Amino acid sequence: MGRCMTGGYYMRKARGLLIALLSIALVACQNDEAQQNPEAPEEQDTPAEEPESDGTSDDVAEEDSNQEDIVTLVEQMNLDAPPETVQEVINQEVGSLNGINLHHLDRDESHKLLIEEYGDFPRLPEEPTEEELDAYFTYLYSLVKNSFPDPKDVLDFLTFELSGTPEADPRYSFKENYNIEVILDASGSMAAYAGEETRMELAKREITSFLSSVPEEANVSLRVYGHEGTGSDEDKEKSCSVIEEVYERSSYDEAEFANALDRFEPAGWTPVAGALESAKESFEGLDGEENTNLIYLVSDGIETCDGDPVAVAKSFAESNISPIINVIGFNADADAQRQLQEVAKEANGMFSNVNNADELKEEFNHSDEVLKRWEQWKRDADKEITRDSIDSSKAITKFYNQWSSASTNLNLNLGRALDYLENEEIITYDHKMALRDRQRELEPITSGIRNDLRDELKEAQKEGLDSMRQKLEERYPDEE
């Protein structure tokens, strides 16, 4: 396609030159005629008609303006340039496609989604400069980029994995009673599809699987919010105020739990702060000295009911309830991920963002293993549970797998996006190859670095959790 377009360009140039020569000849003839008829009245000037575009200087000027627009427009959009360091990859947020893995969707669906998000962004000129290609790639990258795990997340995961061991934080030491609550977002956005099922359908199934497998001695509960009203402004007050413990704290009963799940569907707004406040009130009397209180908050969106979930999480964590609050973002966008991460941070819990049922199941599986150790501890309290009874390298393996998945998804998304744009004749084959070169420049830090990161974590692990924490905080400081 590129060669055909280039050939057309030179044909237009030649045609323009011919027209110019004919115009000169015509003017010369008119001058001769005027000299031969000096008495002829002068004709009034009339506005000249705009010539049709013929691909000559006017078209070139318009094309030059379009070239400048791409660079200027990207600068005005204040987009982050593609990362050049590992730290920039870690700090990277999801793109405007919300980190959706295009290759997990039907080709027609993912094609449509990309083209819609691309919008009316200017096309590349036929022979773009390096600056124009860089700007174009920055825009494309801003659409398809996804988040990467932070090596410091290994510390949170490892802290939780050490529950009940001599190395554990006091909050994670085993107590006589174990209380588990899942707080589930039932706002309207949970009706969105994640593959062939809605987020709500996937969440209900995996929550059921998790709670049905906990020890009989453990108490479980399910709290939902956003399930009343609609997402309209008129229903906001109603939707934000209704937060319900649909399965009250008790041992797990399969039939009763199934009935509880049937009582709600995704509907309205997102009162994350209100849900945490409601949970805090229900845990009154369950002192952390005698109870291990584990809470999972599963949400796909940001607070929309004017509350401050970060402040509530901090207050909850500092109470004598001493909860372990782990937060799971379900296809959460960049703003929601930032807020949910802060909630987990203030609550001294773990945060993870999942995109499908398998990833959600994996997050709950970590608790399954801890609960099995608690059950063992309950049955044989004299038996010491040592660090050797768990695989502390699991945290590093999880990080490695998450990084690998993120880098694979990023590369596949970029590749598919470039193919689609070429198929739509938005870019040429030559454009695609030039942009593909820029994609390859990213691979050493998005893909190739994962083995180095894993080895670095393993080396830090040998020196113990405290030393590991210090090293990672020095190596990967939080973004200011």
C-alpha positions in Angstrom: 0.0 0.0 0.0 2.8 2.4 0.8 4.3 2.1 -2.6 1.0 2.8 -4.3 0.4 5.9 -2.3 3.9 7.2 -3.0 3.4 6.6 -6.8 0.1 8.5 -6.6 1.9 11.4 -5.0 4.4 11.8 -7.9 1.5 11.5 -10.4 -0.2 14.4 -8.7 3.0 16.4 -8.8 3.4 15.9 -12.5 -0.3 16.8 -13.2 0.2 19.9 -11.1 3.2 21.0 -13.2 1.3 20.5 -16.4 -1.5 22.6 -15.2 0.9 25.4 -14.2 2.5 25.4 -17.7 -0.9 25.7 -19.4 -1.8 28.6 -17.1 1.3 30.5 -18.1 0.6 29.9 -21.8 -3.0 31.1 -21.4 -1.8 34.3 -19.6 0.6 35.0 -22.5 -2.1 34.7 -25.1 -4.4 37.1 -23.2 -1.6 39.7 -23.0 -1.1 39.5 -26.8 -4.8 39.9 -27.4 -5.0 43.0 -25.2 -2.1 44.6 -27.1 -3.9 44.0 -30.5 -7.2 45.5 -29.3 -6.2 48.6 -27.3 -9.8 50.1 -27.5 -11.5 47.0 -25.9 -13.0 47.9 -22.5 -11.4 46.5 -19.5 -13.3 43.5 -18.0 -14.4 43.8 -14.3 -12.4 41.7 -11.9 -14.4 38.7 -10.8 -13.6 36.4 -7.9 -11.5 33.5 -9.0 -13.0 30.1 -8.5 -11.2 27.9 -6.0 -9.4 25.2 -8.0 -10.1 21.6 -7.1 -7.5 19.9 -5.0 -4.9 18.4 -7.4 -2.3 17.1 -4.9 0.1 20.0 -5.6 1.4 22.6 -3.2 -2.0 23.3 -1.5 -2.4 19.6 -0.6 1.2 19.4 0.6 0.6 22.4 2.8 -2.5 20.8 4.3 -0.5 17.6 4.8 2.3 19.5 6.5 -0.3 21.1 8.8 -1.7 17.6 9.7 1.9 16.4 10.5 2.4 19.3 12.9 -1.1 18.6 14.5 -0.1 15.1 15.5 2.9 16.2 17.5 1.1 19.2 18.9 -2.0 17.3 19.8 -0.1 14.6 21.7 1.7 17.4 23.7 -1.6 19.0 24.5 -3.1 15.8 25.6 -0.3 15.6 28.2 0.2 11.8 27.7 2.9 10.0 29.4 5.6 8.8 27.0 6.1 5.0 26.8 8.3 3.9 29.8 12.1 3.9 29.6 12.9 2.4 33.0 11.6 -0.4 35.2 10.3 2.1 37.7 8.2 3.9 35.0 6.7 0.5 34.0 5.8 -0.2 37.7 4.2 3.3 38.0 2.3 2.9 34.8 -1.5 3.1 34.9 -4.0 1.4 32.7 -4.8 3.0 29.3 -8.1 4.4 28.1 -9.1 0.9 27.0 -9.0 0.1 30.8 -6.3 -2.6 30.3 -8.7 -4.8 28.4 -6.9 -7.7 26.7 -8.0 -7.4 23.1 -6.8 -10.9 22.3 -9.2 -12.4 24.9 -12.2 -11.0 23.0 -13.7 -12.0 19.7 -11.7 -10.4 16.9 -14.6 -8.4 15.6 -15.5 -7.2 19.0 -11.9 -6.2 19.9 -11.5 -4.6 16.5 -14.6 -2.4 17.0 -13.5 -1.5 20.5 -10.1 -0.3 19.4 -11.4 1.7 16.4 -14.0 3.4 18.6 -11.4 4.3 21.2 -9.0 5.5 18.5 -11.6 8.1 17.5 -10.8 10.9 15.1 -7.1 11.1 15.9 -5.2 12.5 12.9 -3.6 10.1 10.5 0.1 9.8 10.0 1.4 11.7 6.9 2.6 9.4 4.1 6.3 9.9 5.0 6.3 10.8 8.7 9.3 12.1 10.6 10.7 10.3 13.6 9.1 12.9 15.9 5.7 12.2 14.3 6.1 8.5 14.7 7.1 8.9 18.3 4.0 11.0 19.0 1.7 8.6 17.2 3.2 5.6 19.1 2.7 7.5 22.4 -1.0 8.0 21.5 -1.4 4.3 20.6 0.4 3.2 23.7 -2.0 5.4 25.8 -4.9 3.3 24.5 -3.7 -0.2 25.1 -1.2 0.0 28.1 -1.9 -2.1 31.2 -0.7 -2.0 34.8 2.2 -4.0 36.1 2.7 -5.4 39.6 4.9 -3.6 42.1 7.7 -5.7 43.6 6.8 -4.2 47.0 3.5 -6.1 46.7 5.4 -9.2 47.3 5.9 -8.0 50.9 2.2 -7.7 51.5 1.5 -11.1 50.0 4.4 -12.7 52.0 3.2 -11.0 55.2 -0.2 -12.6 54.8 1.3 -16.0 53.8 3.2 -16.0 57.1 0.0 -16.0 59.1 0.2 -18.2 62.1 4.0 -18.6 61.9 6.6 -17.3 64.4 7.6 -14.7 61.8 4.1 -13.3 61.5 3.0 -9.8 62.4 0.9 -9.9 65.6 -2.2 -9.1 63.5 -1.7 -12.3 61.6 -1.1 -14.7 64.5 -3.8 -17.3 64.9 -6.6 -16.6 67.3 -9.3 -18.9 68.7 -12.0 -17.5 66.3 -11.8 -16.8 62.6 -14.4 -14.4 61.0 -14.4 -13.9 57.3 -16.5 -11.3 55.5 -16.8 -10.6 51.8 -17.9 -7.1 50.9 -19.2 -7.2 47.3 -19.8 -4.3 44.9 -23.2 -4.7 43.3 -23.3 -1.3 41.5 -24.5 -1.1 37.9 -21.0 -1.5 36.4 -20.8 -5.1 37.8 -23.3 -6.0 35.0 -20.5 -5.4 32.5 -19.2 -8.5 30.8 -15.8 -10.1 31.5 -15.6 -12.6 28.8 -18.8 -14.6 28.4 -20.2 -13.8 31.9 -20.8 -10.6 33.7 -18.5 -9.5 36.5 -21.3 -10.1 39.0 -21.8 -13.7 37.8 -18.1 -14.5 38.0 -17.8 -12.9 41.4 -20.8 -14.8 42.8 -19.5 -18.1 41.6 -15.9 -17.6 43.0 -17.1 -16.2 46.3 -19.4 -19.2 46.7 -16.5 -21.5 45.9 -14.3 -19.8 48.4 -16.7 -19.6 51.4 -17.9 -23.1 50.9 -14.4 -24.4 51.4 -13.5 -22.7 54.7 -13.3 -24.7 57.9 -16.6 -25.5 59.7 -15.4 -23.6 62.8 -15.0 -20.3 60.8 -17.8 -17.8 60.6 -18.6 -16.2 57.2 -20.7 -13.3 56.1 -21.5 -11.5 52.8 -22.2 -7.7 52.6 -23.4 -6.0 49.4 -23.8 -2.4 48.3 -25.1 -0.6 45.2 -27.8 -3.2 44.7 -30.8 -0.9 45.2 -32.1 1.8 42.9 -30.4 2.7 39.6 -27.4 4.7 38.4 -29.6 7.8 37.9 -29.1 11.0 39.9 -32.7 10.6 41.2 -31.8 7.3 42.8 -28.4 8.3 44.2 -29.6 8.9 47.8 -31.4 5.6 47.9 -28.7 3.6 46.2 -25.9 5.0 48.4 -27.8 4.4 51.7 -28.7 0.8 51.3 -25.9 -1.5 52.4 -27.0 -5.0 53.4 -25.5 -8.0 55.1 -27.3 -10.5 53.0 -25.7 -13.5 54.7 -25.3 -12.8 58.4 -22.2 -14.0 60.2 -22.4 -17.7 60.9 -21.0 -21.0 59.7 -21.5 -21.6 56.0 -24.8 -23.1 54.8 -25.0 -23.9 51.1 -28.7 -23.5 50.6 -29.0 -20.3 52.7 -26.0 -18.8 51.0 -27.5 -19.5 47.5 -30.7 -17.8 48.6 -28.7 -14.8 49.7 -27.0 -14.5 46.3 -30.4 -14.6 44.6 -31.5 -11.5 46.4 -29.5 -9.0 44.5 -28.3 -8.0 41.1 -26.0 -5.1 40.0 -28.0 -1.9 39.9 -26.8 1.5 41.3 -24.1 3.6 42.9 -20.9 2.7 44.7 -20.7 3.6 48.5 -17.4 2.0 49.3 -16.9 4.1 52.4 -20.4 3.3 53.6 -19.8 -0.4 53.2 -16.6 -0.3 55.2 -18.3 1.7 57.9 -21.2 -0.8 58.0 -18.7 -3.7 58.3 -16.9 -1.9 61.1 -20.1 -1.6 63.1 -21.0 -5.2 62.6 -17.6 -6.3 63.9 -18.0 -4.5 67.2 -17.3 -6.9 70.0 -15.1 -9.1 67.9 -11.8 -8.0 69.5 -8.6 -8.7 67.6 -7.1 -10.2 70.8 -9.4 -13.2 70.4 -10.5 -13.0 66.8 -8.8 -13.1 63.4 -11.1 -10.8 61.3 -10.5 -11.2 57.6 -12.3 -9.0 55.1 -12.3 -9.1 51.4 -13.5 -6.0 49.5 -14.3 -6.8 45.9 -15.1 -3.8 43.7 -14.8 -2.7 40.1 -15.2 1.0 40.7 -14.4 4.2 42.6 -16.4 5.7 45.4 -19.4 7.6 43.9 -21.4 8.4 47.0 -19.2 11.2 48.3 -17.6 9.1 51.1 -13.9 8.8 51.9 -13.2 5.0 51.9 -9.5 5.6 52.6 -10.2 7.4 55.8 -12.7 4.8 56.9 -10.3 2.0 56.1 -7.6 3.7 58.2 -10.1 4.1 61.2 -11.2 0.5 60.8 -7.7 -0.9 60.8 -6.7 1.1 63.9 -9.6 -0.1 65.9 -9.4 -2.9 68.4 -11.0 -5.2 65.8 -7.6 -5.3 64.0 -9.1 -6.5 60.7 -7.0 -7.9 57.8 -8.6 -6.0 54.9 -7.6 -7.3 51.5 -8.9 -5.4 48.4 -9.6 -6.9 45.0 -10.2 -4.6 42.1 -12.2 -6.4 39.4 -11.4 -4.8 36.0 -10.9 -1.5 37.8 -9.9 1.5 35.8 -6.9 3.7 36.7 -8.8 6.0 39.1 -10.5 3.1 40.9 -7.2 1.2 41.2 -5.5 4.2 42.8 -8.3 4.6 45.3 -8.5 0.9 46.1 -4.8 0.6 46.5 -4.9 3.5 49.0 -7.7 1.7 50.9 -5.6 -1.5 51.1 -2.5 0.5 52.1 -4.2 2.3 55.0 -5.8 -1.0 56.1 -2.4 -2.7 56.0 -3.8 -5.3 53.6 -3.1 -6.5 50.1 -4.4 -5.1 46.9 -4.7 -6.9 43.6 -6.5 -6.1 40.3 -8.0 -9.2 38.6 -9.5 -9.4 35.1 -11.2 -12.8 35.1 -12.5 -15.7 37.2 -9.2 -17.5 37.3 -7.4 -14.5 38.7 -10.2 -13.9 41.3 -10.1 -17.6 42.3 -6.3 -17.3 42.8 -6.7 -14.4 45.2 -9.2 -16.4 47.3 -7.0 -19.5 47.2 -4.3 -17.7 49.3 -6.8 -17.5 52.2 -7.7 -21.2 51.7 -4.2 -22.2 52.5 -4.0 -19.9 55.5 -7.3 -21.2 56.8 -6.0 -24.8 56.5 -3.1 -23.9 58.8 -5.5 -22.2 61.2 -7.6 -25.4 61.3 -4.5 -27.4 61.9 -3.6 -25.0 64.7 -7.0 -25.4 66.3 -6.8 -29.1 66.3 -3.3 -29.3 67.6 -2.4 -26.1 69.3 0.8 -27.6 70.7 2.1 -28.3 67.2 4.4 -25.4 66.1 3.7 -24.2 62.6 7.1 -23.1 61.3 8.1 -21.1 58.2 9.1 -24.4 56.6 5.4 -25.4 56.4 4.8 -22.8 53.7 6.5 -22.1 50.5 7.6 -18.5 51.1 8.8 -18.4 47.5 5.2 -18.4 46.4 5.0 -14.7 46.7 7.9 -14.2 44.3 6.4 -16.8 41.9 3.1 -14.9 41.9 4.8 -11.7 41.2 6.8 -13.2 38.3 3.6 -14.7 36.8 1.7 -11.5 37.1 4.6 -9.5 35.5 4.8 -12.1 32.7 1.1 -11.9 32.1 1.1 -8.1 32.0 4.0 -8.0 29.5 2.4 -10.6 27.3 -0.9 -8.8 27.3 0.8 -5.5 26.5 2.7 -6.9 23.5 -0.3 -8.7 22.1 -2.5 -5.6 22.5 0.0 -3.5 20.7 0.5 -6.0 17.9 -3.3 -6.5 17.4 -3.8 -2.7 17.4 -1.2 -2.2 14.7 -2.8 -4.9 12.6 -6.3 -3.5 12.9 -5.1 0.1 12.1 -3.4 -1.3 8.9 -6.5 -3.3 8.0 -8.6 -0.1 8.3 -6.1 1.7 6.1 -5.5 4.2 8.9 -1.8 3.4 8.7 0.3 1.9 6.0 2.4 -1.2 6.1 5.5 1.0 6.3 4.0 2.9 9.2 3.2 -0.3 11.0 6.8 -1.5 10.7 8.2 1.7 12.0 5.8 1.6 15.0 6.6 -2.1 15.5 10.3 -1.0 15.9 9.2 1.2 18.8 7.3 -1.6 20.3 10.4 -3.8 20.2 12.4 -1.1 22.0 10.1 -1.6 25.0 10.5 -5.3 25.3 13.7 -5.3 27.4 12.0 -3.5 30.2 8.5 -4.9 29.9 9.4 -8.5 29.2 13.1 -9.2 29.4 13.5 -7.7 32.9 11.2 -10.2 34.6 14.0 -12.7 35.3 16.2 -10.1 36.8 13.4 -8.9 39.0 12.7 -12.4 40.2 16.3 -13.0 41.0 16.6 -9.7 42.9 13.6 -10.6 45.0 15.0 -14.1 45.8 18.3 -12.5 46.9 16.5 -10.0 49.1 14.4 -12.8 50.6 17.4 -14.6 52.0 18.0 -11.7 54.4 14.6 -11.9 56.0 11.3 -9.9 55.7 12.5 -6.7 57.3 15.7 -6.5 55.3 13.7 -7.4 52.2 11.3 -4.5 52.9 14.1 -2.0 53.3 15.8 -3.1 50.1 12.7 -3.0 48.0 11.6 0.4 49.3 15.0 1.8 48.5 15.1 0.2 45.1 11.5 1.0 44.1 10.4 4.2 45.9 6.8 5.2 45.7 5.9 7.7 42.9 5.7 11.2 44.3 
